[in-house]
Amino acid sequence: MSTVAASVDVEVPVRTAYDQWTQFETFPQFMLGVEAVDQLDDKHTHWRIHVGPSIREFDATITEQHPDERVAWKSDNGPNHAGVITFHRLDDTHTRITAQMEVDPEGFVESAADKLGVLKHRVNGDMRRFKHFIEGRPHETGAWRGDIPRPDA
């Protein structure tokens, strides 16, 4: 497993940043390689992504979600990965968003890309694109304010 972490400071209140992040269907607008994300219910998403020349689909479960604080997930099938996005209020109009992911590359191409730092570069780019995405709008495109408690260990 490889661990990737990236942060970005955005010029919006923490609630705005968090609310936009809960709109998974907008991810293709700022995440390279993400073709579509469908929210199946409060805890489940279905993803279609490009990995090199291939298209992969997988399901993921939101394992913990607390408004204005964090969204954590794990894959249910397909590429083995898990992660958490945390939101930190810097002041009334600035938020730090941090992404931490663990990814288990599959096959030669993904392993080589991992060793070359492609995933870290991609995540950093996605965070910068999210910054431009959210700062370039008058308000978030939607929100989900539900709470999903961490599962018992």
N, C-alpha and C positions, 0 to 999 in steps of 0.2 A: 504494500500500500504506500502511496505517496501522499504527502500532506502539502496542501497549497493554502496560502493565506494572502489576502489583499484587503486594503482599506481605501476608502475615499471619503473626503469631507464634501458635503453638499450644502448649498445655500438655501435650505428649506427647513422648516420646523421638523422635529422628529416624527410627529404624527403624519405629516405629509409624506415623508420618505417611507415610513412603515406602510401607510395605506397604499401607496403606489406599488410597493414590493409585493403586497398580497394579491395583486392583479396579474396572476401568472400568465394569462393569455397575451399580455403585452411583452413578455420576455423576448420573442423574436425581433422586436423593434430595437433592442440594444444588446442582445447576446448573439455573438457570431456562432454559427453552426446550429442554432436552435431554429428549427423549422416551424414547430407548433407545440403548444402546451395546452392541454385541455384539463380543466378542473372538473373532476368526476363527482366529488362531494367535498365536505369540509376538510377531509384528511387525505384525499387521494388525487393524484395528478397522472396524466398520461403524456409522455414526451415523444416527439419525433425530432431526431437530431442528425446532422451530418458528421461523420467521422471519416475524414479523408474523402474518398470517392463513395463511401457507403452511407446508406441511411439506416439508422437504428431506431427502434422504438422500445420504450420501457415504461414501467409504472413506478411511481415513488409514493411513499407515505410520509405525511407531515407528522413527525413524532412529538413535536412540542411547538407551541406558538403562543406568545404572550404579546398583546398589543403594545407597540412602541418599544419593545425590548428585543424579541428574537423570533426567528422561524428556523426550525431544525427539521431535517428530513433524512430518509434513507431510501435507497433504491430497493424495489421488490423483486426485480428481475433485470435482465440485460446487464449493462456495465455496472459493476459493483462499486458503489460510492455512497457517501453520507456527508452531511455538512450542517453548518449553522450560519445564519446571517444575524448579526447583532447590530442594534441601533443605539447610539450613544448621543444624548443631548449635549451639545457643546455650549449653546446659549439658545435664546428664543428663536433664532433664525438659522442656526447651523447644526448639522448632524454628522456624526462620523458613522459610516456603515462599514462593518468588517465581515468579510466572508472567510470561512475556514472550511476546507473540504478535505476528505480522504478519498482517494480514488485508486482503484486496483486496475491498472491498464490491462487490456486484453490483446493478446497477439503481438507480433513483431512490430507492426507500424505504431501502435499505441505505446508500447514499451520504449521504442526509439524516441518518439515524440516527447514522452515523459522525461527521459534522460536529457533531452535537449532543452527542456524548460518550456515547451510549447504550451502546456496547460497553464502554467503560472502566468505566462505572457497573455494567454487568452482571458483568464480570470481578471487580471489587471485591466485589460482593455474593456472587458464587459463592465467593470465597475466605473471606469471613466465614461463609457457610453451611457450608463445609467445616470451619472451626474448630469450630463448634457440633456438627457431625456427629461428628467424631472425638473431641472432648472429652466428648461425651455418652455414650460407650460404654466398657465395661470393657476392650475390646481391639479391634484391627482385625478386619474381617470376613474377611480372607484376606491372601494375600501372593504375589507372584511375585518371586523373588530372582535371576532370570536376568540376564545381562549381554549387551547388544547394542552392539558397538563402533561408533564413528562410521565412516561409509563413507569410503573414500579419496576425496580431492578430485579 
